[in-house]
Amino acid sequence: MAGGLMLYEIGTDNVGLANAGAAARAQGPSTLASNVAGLIYLPGTQITAGAQMLHGNLEFSQDAGSNIPGGDSGNAMEWAPGGSLFVSHQLDEHWYVGFATYGDFGLNIDYDDDWSGRYFLQDGELIGMTLLPSLAYRLDDHWSFGLGLRAMYGMIDSMLAVDNNPFDILDRPDGSLEYSDNDWGYGVNLGVIYEPQPGTRIGVTYTSEIDLDFEDSLNPEGLDRGVATVLANRGVLGANTQLDMQVPQTLTVSLYHALNPDWALLASVGWQDWSTFGEIGVQLDTGDPRETTLDANYRDTWHLSLGTQYQATPLLLLNFGAAYDSSPVSDHNRTLTVPMSENWRLGTGVTYALDKQTSFNLSYEMVWMGDMPITQEKAFPPNDPKRVSGEFEDAWIQALSGSMTWRF
């Protein structure tokens, strides 16, 4: 998780550099995800296929401030697979085309069934998969430009428990409410690379905001009749709920500079517009439609990364990178639904040339989020205050990726 829910980890060699130099490197077809203008540095036809595994330590421990019976959350982020595919093709000395598919947006959380925060979230998934046809143009020896048309398939699935015994009179098992939908959103990726001299490149890339509109009713299961009646009277049951959210626009500036034939320095500075994502439009179709905006008090995030590459042998390239991303939420506004914080990245990787046409990359990265305290409270249903308090302690995510590149 980068600034918010935007992932740099999509199964490419960028994992081992912690995104350093991503918009300027242009060392393979995966440049489509970081700067489409980088296509002009890829002669002939090239294909990169990548796969990765994410694994995290995201376990919530409650403290004395909680009043909900139940245990800790268990590890809410176990193994999560991912993959990507990138294809580039040179049309002539000026024009290049490419196509990419990858998933760089989302979060998947699965808490224990009986944990103390189950009335806020039991499990949830928000995923965005991108399809990106692209075109790049080389103006001269110094300037190149790129345009990508981005189609994102968004999926949301969220479930929370409902207390069937709000007054502790009877011993009934919890019920549940689930919300699930999918939608397509569209945007553009713009990129430019300036090369003042051979071996030095400055890249700038912009990705536009993408609107995702989800609509579903809250589907109940196992609710007590009295509790269901209260929820229906409040308009929670029997009505479609539309959630309008925006995948943030981003801007990244990167530098790649070859010091000599063996060593190169890389750096990136980025901005992500998470304040717009924190304002979610809600419409309830209850016969008397209401529109409102839920403000989660998100703020924009900043990214800084530094890295280096070392050509150890003609066949072996070593990558190293470190990065920092600011937090889109303060401790006061953090939620169990989307537990986010500032994070530090440390990555490394190797690229080995199997022959002149084929290379293999293996990369590893540790993302450190540290301690994330959370306190949430609500009265629901019918007038029973629920409060959960505690923290995610020593939270981290690790990524292991592998990719192959073929050149024709």
Secondary structure, 3 states (H helix, E strand, C coil): CCCCCECCCCCCHHHHHCCCCCCCCCCCCCHHHHCHHHHHHCCCEEEEEEEEEEEEECEEEECCCCCCCCECCCECCCCEEEEEEEEEEECCCCEEEEEEEEEEEEEEEECCCCECCCCCCCEEEEEEEEEEEEEEEECCCCEEEEEEEEEEEEEEEEEEEECCCCCCCCCCCCEEEEEEEEEEEEEEEEEEEEEEECCEEEEEEEECCEEEEEEEECEEECCCHHHHHHHHHCCCCCCEEEEEEEECCEEEEEEEEECCCCEEEEEEEEEECHHHHCEEEEEEECCCCEEEEEECCCCCEEEEEEEEEEECCCCEEEEEEEEEECCCCCHHHCCCCCCCCCEEEEEEEEEEECCCCEEEEEEEEEEEEEEEEEEEEEECCCCCEEEEEEEEEEEEEEEEEEEEEEEC
